[in-house]
Amino acid sequence: MRVLIVEDEHKIANALKRALEQESYAVDVSYDGDDGYAMATTEPYDVAIIDRMLPGEYDGIDIISAMREAKIHTPVLLLTALGSVSDKTKGLDSGADDYMVKPFALEELLARVRALLRRPQEAQGTVLQVGDLSLDTVSFAVQRAGQDITLTSKEFGLLEYLMRNQDRPLSKDNIIAHVWDYDADVLPNTVEVYIKYLRNKIDSPFDKPLIHTVRGFGYKLQA
């Protein structure tokens, strides 16, 4: 999953980036409102974490409002140093899905991000299931037919994205946009390499393949 952080306090932004990357997310960071606005309205993200007060022409409320006006439905967690009811109400009314008041516990923020990711597919909960393959988004446990499978961070991120979009063909460009961060030097054949890694771990040892090539387009996960 790909996350955008728009936060002008570098220490907070960088701490969030490290924590999210440890949870296997691809993370982009912007330190001002104008750059954050451009990224939030032009790049595909699964979750955005946006500070309320930002330097530049656009503050957090402006960015969220612009996203919603552009029909961008990316879940947004609004960070604010202003804890009044009116400030929280303004943030939610602008289109934010959740908010947290600074200072906050990092563990709670990560839990809020996981909750926002689950909202479009609430029935899936924390465990994704496709056939006899399961992936726990909290414990990072992956199993097929009861056998534990060990994945690298990027393999886990790729598999999670495929499982969240099971039965849907996904192009290489789409996969790159959601699994790798903006600054990553990724080519289409990089996706092929990681698909091969996954197939060796979740398909080759078993009778029925789950990862299917969609000729001329990309890949899909299907039981």
Number of C-alpha atoms within 10 A of each C-alpha: 23 24 25 25 25 30 26 20 12 12 10 12 19 15 12 20 20 12 15 19 16 11 18 21 24 25 25 21 23 20 19 21 26 20 15 26 23 13 20 24 18 10 11 16 24 18 22 25 25 29 28 26 18 20 13 13 12 20 20 28 23 16 26 32 17 18 20 15 12 10 10 16 16 22 22 24 25 24 26 21 14 14 13 10 9 10 14 21 12 12 24 18 13 19 22 26 16 18 22 20 16 12 10 12 10 13 9 11 18 16 12 16 20 16 16 21 19 16 12 11 11 11 10 12 14 17 15 18 18 17 12 13 19 20 21 15 19 12 10 17 15 23 17 19 11 10 11 12 14 14 17 11 16 16 18 23 22 23 22 22 18 22 21 19 14 19 17 14 19 19 17 17 14 12 18 19 18 22 26 21 20 18 8 10 8 14 11 13 10 13 21 14 11 15 19 14 15 19 16 12 16 24 17 13 11 12 7 12 14 21 22 16 14 13 8 7 12 18 22 20 22 17 15
